[in-house]
């Protein structure tokens, strides 16, 4: 069982991972070259910790057990699993993975949180063990949201993928396995498609920013929090399920909407229009309290989902 984890890069994602790993009772060693990174990381963990307590701490979990070191080499020296969270730059990841591969134990899996870069673009920088490099992309914030997308690159071994899936599953995450690499992975591509049409609807003057947000938050987003797109379609198909749905006239209308979806570029004018709409939507609300309530509600939803055995 993996007990020692290294965090490489402690920005928003890395700090969130650190909080979650600590809450699962793991030994966490972290590093980041940014000025003030250690203080910022410890502050972030302190802010996350009440949510971790609410979710339930593993035996031996201790936020004070975090260790911060000066270099990636020192961080990974005794690690059994490495979670890299550096900025989205291929050159930087190639440099980091070469250094980590040279210093980490041969059996350690090297996972990247990268949102858009494919593992094959940097794993060949590892001279010793490129086969142990995997994608381990979380959904933000990792200390709350269970999803982790796992994929291999051209040189990744089946054992490394299976090891990463088992590790994430063992600490309470919900990993999915991508059968092949694709830019942006799965979840980001799905939400990117929604964002494109949301911006298109604003540009076309169909609805306000606030009403488009409401259309998701008070409509399909409620169901999407419980079941994915295919199962939601299946339940919409009645007794015949998803197969019967494809035979109905409504499905032809759905494909008609696909052909009508907008392709949009967010230029200065559209960006300003959307930013103004968001500011107007937020005006009656306290942003910090909104974030607090969002996280509290998400925690409550996660507890309910955990109790619902028939929700996959």
Secondary structure, DSSP 8 states (H G I E B T S, - for coil): ---EEEEE--SHHHHHHHHHHHHTT-EEEEE--STTHHHHHHHHHHHHHHHHHHH---TT--GGG-EE-S-HHHHHTT-SEEEE---S-HHHHHHHHHHHHHHS-TT-EEEE--SS--GGGTGGG-SS-GGGEEEEEE-SSTTT--EEEEEE-TT--HHHHHHHHHHHHHTT-EEEE-SS--TTTTHHHHHHHHHHHHHHHHHTTSS-HHHHHHHIIIIIHHHHTTS-HHHHHHHHTGGGHHHHHTTSHHHHHHHHHHHH-------HHHHHHHHHHHHHHHTTS-HHHHHHHHHHHHHHHHHHHHH-TT--
